[in-house]
Amino acid sequence: LPGLHVFAIAFALEVSVGKTNTVTALNNSDVLLPCTFTTCIGFQDLVFTWYFNSTELIYHGKIKSKASEPVLVGRNPRVEFVGSTTGKDNNISIVLKNVEFSDAGKYTCHVKNPKEKHAQHNATIFLTVVQKMVEADNTVTLIIVGVVGGLIGLLILFMLIKRVVLFIIKKTQDGKKECLVSSSGNDNTENGLAGSKAEQKAPPKA
């Protein structure tokens, strides 16, 4: 049934390494490899492992329940567990110490939960090791922003000038209309006499 299928998905185990799955570290520095897991029905005797390039096990831990912290089963001497599972998040992150160029590669965080019929899930993070961090060159971005800002400014200025010109033209036209009205009132009127329709007085008889 579709309803039961959706219900089953809602209770599934999920593992995440955060918003991005890439990390860059300086040579000879320590680097955090983040990992958290979620499960709606809780966990018991959960097992988690970290692998390097899918085959080399670098950390292995077990968690009895939500009330207890992970117990170390085995690890690489350069790996330190920095997570916690009794808090809000089920954090099983590790720190890789004194990274070398040979440490660059794929790190997989794998979780298995017996309480969910041995459901298992994993997430992968890719580590890049560099000699020095390169600052991002924002020159092109600044130029683009400047040009776009300038164009918007010119457009606004053009619209203001257009409105002023239209306002002046309207006022000028209104003035001409007033002149036409005032002059048409005097049309065909001369010496106080009605214009073309007025009858001229007959000369007095002698």
Secondary structure, DSSP 8 states (H G I E B T S, - for coil): -HHHHHHHHHT--EEE--S-SEEEEETTS-EEE--EEE-TT--SSEEEEEEETTTEEEEEEEE--TTS--EEEEE-TTEEE--BSSSSSEE--EEE-S--GGG-EEEEEEEEEGGGTTEEEEEEEEEEEESS------HHHHHHHHHHHHHHHHHHHHHHHHHHHHHHHHHHHHHHHHHHHHHHTTTT-BTTB--TTS--------
